[in-house]
Amino acid sequence: MEDHQRIADLIARYQAGICTEAERALVDRVLFTLAEGETLSPEALRSKEDVWAALQTAIREERPVRPLRRWLPYAAAAVLALAVGAWLLLVDSRQSSVDSLAANEILPGGNRAVLTLADGRVIDLSSEQEGIVMQDGIQYLDGSAVPHNLTAAQTHMLALTTPKGGTYQITLPDGSKVWLNAASTLKYPSRFSGDAREVFLEGEAFFEIKKQPIKGQGWDVETHDYASFNVRTTGQTVEVLGTQFNLSAYPDEEATKTTLVEGKVRVVGLVEAQDFAPNKANHAPDKSSVILSPGQQATNRGAAITIHEVDTEPFIAWRDGLIVLDRADLPTIIRQLERWYDVTFEGEPIPAGIVMDGEVPRDVPLATVLRALELNTGIHFQINGRRVLMSQ
């Protein structure tokens, strides 16, 4: 009974956010370890022996794919209630590394962006707002104005930029919506003239394009009543009608990935553009062209574009506050963490062959994620300012 009370007290302190760093690290470690299973339901863990077996397997057994499942509050209580007497046994030599992480906490990113005007002036956008609207001037989503001094009668080129650790949303002049992920830039005109709609992206964004009627024939004889919307990157153009898709075109990634959620898009491979301006024909002829259906992803590595059937959720989950891993290798995971937490990983070469499945909330401190990685990979992490040092 005394052990049960200790566990109950620890759960209460953990849920209230008043436990010590060592206690929180211990709870996080158990939760992430037991998440090896597909579910964390009370029915899945029927005895202390089951819990202990799961802990032993998760901590000591090497596996080619290591899950990092998100936990649920009720499941946490069920797991901890069954894990009577296991707490002190989990405190091992890795605790010193956990302590060093907790002492140098780095918080997750949030609403952060700047708007660059055509004359070079930069506006720091409010972190209390989630996005801006380009209609009747520039406004935040709540209707409050963004001071800008733009001339409404003229078309101005603007750039919305999120830093590392930042996200922001924009509603374009035609009503289309774009969510920018961290370390991304969207260049766009203050208004679209005629039937032409074109923007330029570097980084990652989720697009929700609004259909716009035109006169005459459009890009596809089956949909000639609607104007196309073009999203250009340095390596391709995505021709869109009314649809939802995710486009990842980070310079430090080896491929540009277009993931279609709804509608239909054409992905056209291009050579790198020297600059960007609406309707400017400054690219070479097509290298390749493919049409995507929902649930398909186009991968462009600078040569031929390939198409794969995919589960779209891992590629759009960042918009809903999750880092979702779908057999992601460690270098890919580290690049995501660098962009979201605004840190740089340094140290020993990253071991090859480690891949992971699962999901991690993007609203947790970096130390919590590193504890899970440390437990699952055997790599030790130490936070030093905005640097994360890796060692084995």
Long-range contacts (C-beta under 8 A, 24 or more apart in sequence): 3-84, 3-85, 4-81, 4-84, 6-87, 7-80, 7-81, 7-83, 7-84, 7-87, 8-81, 10-80, 10-87, 11-76, 11-77, 11-80, 11-81, 14-76, 15-73, 21-99, 21-102, 21-103, 22-91, 22-95, 22-98, 22-99, 22-102, 24-102, 25-95, 25-98, 25-99, 25-101, 25-102, 25-371, 26-87, 26-90, 26-91, 27-76, 27-80, 28-368, 28-371, 28-372, 29-90, 29-98, 29-371, 29-375, 30-55, 30-79, 30-80, 30-83, 30-86, 30-90, 31-71, 31-76, 31-79, 32-68, 32-69, 32-71, 32-371, 32-372, 32-375, 32-376, 33-58, 33-59, 33-375, 34-58, 34-79, 35-67, 35-68, 35-69, 35-70, 35-71, 35-358, 36-67, 36-69, 37-69, 38-69, 39-75, 40-69, 40-71, 40-72, 40-75, 40-76, 40-78, 40-79, 41-75, 41-78, 42-74, 42-75, 42-78, 45-78, 45-79, 45-82, 47-82, 48-82, 48-83, 48-84, 48-85, 48-86, 50-82, 51-79, 51-82, 51-83, 51-86, 52-83, 52-86, 55-83, 55-86, 55-90, 58-375, 59-375, 64-353, 64-355, 65-327, 65-355, 65-356, 65-357, 66-354, 66-355, 66-356, 66-357, 66-376, 66-377, 67-356, 67-357, 67-358, 68-325, 68-356, 68-357, 68-358, 68-359, 68-360, 68-372, 68-373, 68-376, 69-358, 69-359, 70-322, 70-358, 70-359, 70-360, 70-361, 94-374, 94-375, 94-380, 97-374, 97-380, 97-381, 97-382, 98-371, 98-374, 100-382, 100-383, 101-367, 101-370, 101-371, 101-381, 101-382, 101-383, 102-367, 104-367, 104-382, 104-383, 104-384, 104-385, 105-365, 105-366, 105-367, 105-383, 106-341, 106-342, 106-343, 106-365, 106-366, 106-367, 106-383, 106-386, 107-365, 107-366, 108-165, 108-340, 108-341, 108-362, 108-363, 108-364, 108-365, 108-366, 109-164, 109-165, 109-166, 109-167, 109-182, 109-340, 109-341, 109-342, 109-362, 110-165, 110-166, 110-167, 111-166, 111-167, 111-168, 112-162, 112-163, 112-165, 112-166, 112-167, 112-168, 113-160, 113-161, 113-162, 113-163, 113-166, 113-167, 113-168, 113-180, 114-160, 114-161, 114-163, 115-146, 115-148, 115-158, 115-159, 115-160, 115-161, 116-158, 116-159, 116-160, 116-161, 117-148, 117-150, 117-156, 117-158, 118-156, 118-157, 118-158, 123-147, 123-148, 125-168, 130-168, 130-169, 131-168, 131-169, 131-170, 131-171, 131-179, 132-160, 132-168, 132-169, 132-170, 132-171, 133-170, 133-171, 134-158, 134-170, 134-171, 134-172, 134-173, 134-188, 134-190, 134-191, 135-171, 135-173, 135-175, 141-169, 141-171, 150-190, 154-190, 155-189, 155-190, 155-191, 155-193, 155-278, 156-189, 156-190, 157-187, 157-188, 157-189, 157-190, 157-276, 157-277, 157-278, 158-187, 158-188, 158-189, 158-190, 159-185, 159-186, 159-187, 159-188, 160-185, 160-186, 160-188, 161-185, 161-186, 162-203, 163-342, 164-338, 164-339, 164-340, 164-341, 164-342, 165-339, 165-340, 165-341, 165-342, 167-318, 172-199, 174-210, 174-212, 174-229, 175-210, 176-207, 176-208, 176-209, 176-210, 176-229, 177-207, 177-208, 177-210, 178-205, 178-206, 178-207, 178-208, 179-205, 179-206, 179-319, 180-204, 180-205, 181-205, 181-206, 181-318, 181-319, 181-339, 182-339, 182-340, 183-250, 183-339, 184-250, 187-276, 189-278, 192-278, 193-278, 195-227, 196-227, 196-278, 196-279, 197-227, 197-228, 197-229, 197-230, 198-229, 198-230, 198-231, 198-232, 198-278, 198-279, 199-230, 199-231, 199-232, 200-231, 200-232, 200-233, 200-273, 200-276, 201-231, 201-232, 201-233, 201-247, 201-249, 202-233, 202-234, 202-249, 202-250, 202-251, 203-248, 203-249, 203-250, 204-246, 204-247, 204-248, 204-249, 204-250, 204-318, 205-246, 205-247, 206-244, 206-245, 206-246, 206-247, 206-316, 206-319, 207-231, 207-240, 207-243, 207-244, 207-245, 207-246, 207-247, 208-244, 209-240, 209-241, 209-242, 209-243, 209-244, 209-263, 210-242, 211-241, 211-242, 219-266, 220-266, 223-264, 232-270, 232-273, 232-276, 232-283, 234-272, 234-273, 235-269, 235-270, 235-271, 235-272, 235-300, 235-302, 236-267, 236-268, 236-269, 236-270, 236-300, 236-305, 237-267, 237-268, 237-270, 237-283, 238-265, 238-266, 238-267, 238-268, 239-265, 239-266, 239-267, 239-268, 240-265, 241-265, 245-292, 246-312, 246-315, 246-316, 248-315, 250-335, 250-339, 252-335, 253-335, 254-301, 255-299, 255-300, 255-301, 256-299, 256-300, 256-301, 257-297, 257-298, 257-299, 257-300, 257-315, 258-292, 258-297, 258-298, 258-300, 259-296, 259-297, 259-310, 259-312, 259-315, 259-316, 260-292, 260-293, 260-294, 260-295, 260-296, 260-297, 260-312, 261-294, 261-312, 261-316, 262-294, 263-294, 264-291, 264-292, 264-293, 265-291, 265-292, 266-290, 266-291, 266-292, 267-291, 267-292, 267-298, 267-300, 267-305, 269-300, 269-304, 269-305, 317-359, 318-362, 321-361, 321-362, 321-363, 322-359, 322-360, 322-361, 322-362, 323-359, 323-360, 323-361, 323-362, 323-369, 324-358, 324-359, 325-356, 325-357, 325-358, 325-359, 325-360, 326-357, 327-355, 327-356, 327-357, 328-355, 328-356, 328-357, 329-353, 329-354, 329-355, 330-354, 330-355, 330-356, 330-377, 333-373, 337-366, 337-369, 337-388, 341-366, 342-386, 343-383, 343-386, 343-387, 343-388, 344-386, 344-387, 344-388, 345-387, 345-388, 345-390, 346-387, 346-388, 346-389, 346-390, 347-389, 347-390, 347-391, 348-390, 348-391, 348-392, 350-390, 351-377, 351-379, 351-392
